[in-house]
Amino acid sequence: MSSILLALTLLCTTPVSGVAANPASAALSGVQDPEPDPQLRKRQLRGEYGRYRANNDLTYYHLDIRVSPESKSIRGKVTVGFRMLSDDNRIQLDLNSELSVDKIVLDSQELPYQREFNAVFIDHPDGFKAGKEYSLDFHYSGYPKSGGRFGGISFDEDPAGRPWIYTACEGPGSSYWWPSKDQWRDEVESMDISVAVPNGLTDVSNGRYMGK
């Protein structure tokens, strides 16, 4: 048995000893680490339930926007309520990189943020505290591009030539047209939706109608 184990050990270690060459030789031969794939990083930010998502629990959204059929634009804010699960100085929300972040406000104070692809990292100068509930206003605007029938938001017309604007974002996610914690592992507890549209148009949304 000992001879077999020795043989296996030699087989495993021999290749390692063979590549333990002068570090400079790799550089001289022109061998380099591959460049990081930007699309891979983009997919990681989209799909991973990383630290800055896992450190908080969603409690509430208020989507409050104005839709302009003429300019094919949206503008407004989303109030995001969340409860911190651990002390940290940053959380992650998501918004299509083609839309603008106008400002992010917490308790009348604008918070600094950083964007990386569709991720928006929001920092608190004094830190977010575990167990505390927060409510921030995420102001945004822009001209969302239509991704087709099931590609987020589309500005079309009905057979009579009247504006017909609809959303279908199960694939690209809600952050395609409004800022959110766009990750299936944390479902919001409650939500209000307020949509301003031109006279003659009516918004139809999920939930119970609360009036104008």
Secondary structure, 3 states (H helix, E strand, C coil): CHHHHHHHHHHHHHHHHHHCCCHHHHHHHCCCCCCCCHHHHHHHHHHCCCHHHHCEEEEEEEEEEEEECCCCEEEEEEEEEEEECCCEEEEEEECCCCCEEEEEEECCEECCEEEECCEEEEEEEEEECCCCEEEEEEEEEECCCCCCCCCEEEEEECCCCCEEEEEECCCCCHHHCCCECCCCCCCCCEEEEEEECCCCCCCCCCCCCCCC
